[in-house]
Structures are given as structure tokens and as C-alpha cells.
Amino acid sequence: MAAYAAQDTDAESIQTAADLAIRLLDRGAITTCERHTNGRVLDADDIAIGVAHHDQADLVRAALTRAGNPNASRVKVDTANRLQGREFEIVIVVHPLSGRRDATAFHLEAGRMCVLTSRHRQACIVVAREGIRDLLDSHPLTDPVHLSVPAKFPDGWEANQVIMAKLAQHRVAA
């Protein structure tokens, strides 16, 4: 396993994401939408778990395997880059900053959060460790700011602040 996974992966968030997917399957969650107006049981193929790193995806897959649900291996687990362009009924996201001690440019990249939080049709569940807003506040953007020059890309630091503010309105503590 890479040094990244041992040092910076939030094992509890990884396990929680896997546990949520298993609970959806074990409880026979029903999905109702314009495609299935009478509802239908949620299938493992309807669920994705999105992470920032390949090591994290491997850890989620291992947690799903340990759960013992025969359908768990069909839950799609992958990085934001590989989930891009796909669509699932339910997406469980392990927040890229969960468990980190720093906010690197990679983890703040606005497109990554956009992809992770926009692949769902019915629900997006974001799993994160408390303290991400404090992490963002203590690691502000250090890139130089050029006045009167339009930004080429959305500011990831600001995008993460906006997402955290929105998520705070729908927070469930575990």
C-alpha cells in the first residue's frame, strides 16, 4: 500500500462510505423517479462510491468485500476522474479533504468536487470528517493573485467553502 494511504486516508470515512452502501443494499432501499414511477429496489449497480485517490478506492473495495454482501462487489468504486461522465442513482462521496492535515491544490481542485457531487440522480451522500472548514481556513490559497486578470479555472478553495456551507444545512452527525 502506498505511503499516501497509510498517512492521509481517513479509514473511518472509508469504512462509513462502504457501510452506507451495504445498508442501502441490505435494507432493500426503494428508488422512485420518472423512470420507475412505482418504485423499484435499488441495485448494487445503481450505487457509486467516489474518492480522490486510487488507494482509497482499493480500501473501499476491501471494506465492501469484508461486509459479506454478495452484491457489494458490483457497487462502482472509483476516483472522480474515472466517474466523470457516468450517472448513478446514489453516489456516496468521501470528501477529498477528510482526514487530511493540509489542503493541497490536488485536493482543492474544484472540478474534482464538481464531478464527485454531480454523478447522482436521486441522492448524493458526502462522508467527511468534522474540521474540514477549519482546515480550509488554516490553509488559504497560496498561489499568487494577479489583479485585473480573470481566473482561468474556478477557485477550488472558494468552491470547497461554498460546498461545505451548503452541506452544513443538511448535516447528519454520526
C-alpha positions in Angstrom: 0.0 0.0 0.0 1.3 3.5 -0.8 2.5 5.9 1.8 -0.4 8.2 1.0 -3.0 5.6 2.1 -1.2 4.9 5.4 -0.7 8.6 6.2 -3.6 10.6 4.9 -6.5 8.3 4.3 -9.3 8.7 6.8 -10.1 5.0 7.5 -13.3 5.8 9.3 -14.7 7.8 6.4 -13.7 5.0 4.0 -15.4 2.4 6.2 -18.5 4.6 6.7 -18.9 5.0 2.9 -18.8 1.3 2.4 -21.2 0.7 5.3 -23.7 3.1 3.8 -23.7 1.3 0.5 -24.1 -2.0 2.3 -27.0 -0.7 4.4 -28.8 0.6 1.2 -28.4 -2.9 -0.3 -29.3 -4.9 2.9 -32.4 -2.8 3.6 -33.7 -3.1 0.1 -34.0 0.6 -0.4 -36.6 1.6 -2.9 -36.0 4.2 -5.6 -38.8 6.1 -7.2 -38.4 8.5 -10.1 -39.7 9.4 -13.6 -38.2 6.1 -14.9 -39.7 4.0 -12.2 -42.9 5.7 -11.0 -44.0 2.7 -9.0 -40.6 2.3 -7.4 -38.0 -0.5 -7.6 -35.4 -2.0 -5.3 -32.1 -0.2 -5.5 -29.5 -2.5 -7.1 -25.7 -2.5 -6.4 -25.2 -1.3 -10.0 -27.2 1.8 -9.0 -24.6 2.9 -6.4 -21.2 4.5 -6.7 -18.6 5.5 -4.1 -16.4 8.3 -5.3 -12.9 9.0 -3.8 -9.9 11.2 -4.7 -7.2 8.5 -4.9 -6.8 5.0 -6.2 -5.5 3.8 -2.9 -8.8 5.0 -1.3 -10.8 3.1 -3.9 -8.9 -0.1 -3.1 -9.6 0.4 0.6 -13.3 1.0 0.0 -13.5 -2.2 -2.2 -11.8 -4.2 0.6 -14.3 -2.8 3.1 -17.2 -3.8 0.8 -15.7 -7.3 0.4 -15.4 -7.7 4.2 -19.1 -6.9 4.6 -20.1 -10.2 3.1 -22.9 -9.0 0.9 -22.7 -11.0 -2.3 -23.7 -7.9 -4.4 -21.3 -5.5 -2.8 -18.6 -6.1 -5.5 -21.0 -4.6 -8.1 -21.0 -1.2 -6.3 -18.9 1.1 -8.5 -15.9 2.4 -6.6 -13.6 4.8 -8.3 -11.9 8.2 -8.4 -13.6 11.3 -9.5 -11.6 11.3 -12.8 -13.0 7.8 -13.7 -16.5 8.5 -12.6 -16.7 11.6 -14.8 -19.5 11.3 -17.4 -21.2 8.4 -15.5 -24.6 8.5 -13.7 -25.8 6.5 -10.7 -29.0 6.6 -8.6 -27.0 7.1 -5.4 -23.4 8.4 -5.1 -21.5 8.3 -1.8 -18.6 10.7 -1.8 -15.6 10.5 0.5 -14.7 14.2 0.8 -11.2 14.8 -0.6 -10.1 16.7 2.4 -11.5 14.3 5.0 -8.7 13.2 7.3 -6.1 15.4 5.8 -3.8 17.8 7.7 -3.3 20.1 4.7 -5.3 21.4 1.7 -3.2 20.7 -1.3 -4.0 22.0 -4.8 -4.9 18.5 -5.9 -7.5 18.1 -3.0 -8.9 21.6 -3.6 -9.4 21.2 -7.3 -12.9 22.5 -8.0 -13.6 20.1 -10.9 -12.9 17.1 -8.6 -15.7 18.1 -6.2 -18.0 19.0 -9.0 -17.7 15.6 -10.5 -18.0 13.8 -7.2 -21.1 15.7 -6.2 -22.9 15.6 -9.6 -22.9 12.0 -10.6 -26.2 11.1 -8.8 -29.8 11.0 -9.9 -31.5 10.5 -6.6 -29.1 11.3 -3.7 -25.5 12.3 -3.0 -24.2 11.4 0.4 -21.0 13.2 1.4 -18.9 11.4 4.1 -16.5 13.7 5.8 -14.6 14.2 9.0 -15.5 17.3 11.0 -13.0 20.1 10.8 -12.7 20.5 7.0 -13.9 24.1 7.2 -11.2 24.7 9.8 -8.6 23.1 7.6 -9.7 25.3 4.7 -9.4 28.4 6.9 -6.0 27.4 8.2 -4.6 26.6 4.7 -5.7 29.5 2.5 -4.7 29.7 -1.1 -1.1 30.5 -1.5 -1.0 30.9 -5.3 -0.2 34.5 -6.4 -3.2 36.6 -7.2 -2.9 38.8 -10.3 -5.2 41.8 -10.2 -7.3 42.6 -13.3 -6.7 39.1 -14.7 -9.7 36.8 -14.9 -9.3 33.4 -13.4 -8.9 30.6 -15.8 -10.5 28.0 -13.6 -12.9 28.2 -10.6 -11.1 28.7 -7.3 -11.0 25.3 -5.5 -10.6 26.8 -2.1 -13.6 29.0 -2.6 -15.6 26.2 -4.2 -14.9 23.9 -1.2 -16.0 26.7 1.2 -19.3 27.0 -0.7 -19.9 23.3 -0.7 -19.2 23.0 3.0 -21.6 25.8 3.7 -24.3 24.0 1.7 -23.6 20.7 3.3 -23.8 22.2 6.8 -27.5 22.8 6.1 -28.1 19.1 5.7 -25.6 17.7 8.2 -26.1 14.4 10.0 -23.6 13.6 12.7 -22.6 10.0 13.2 
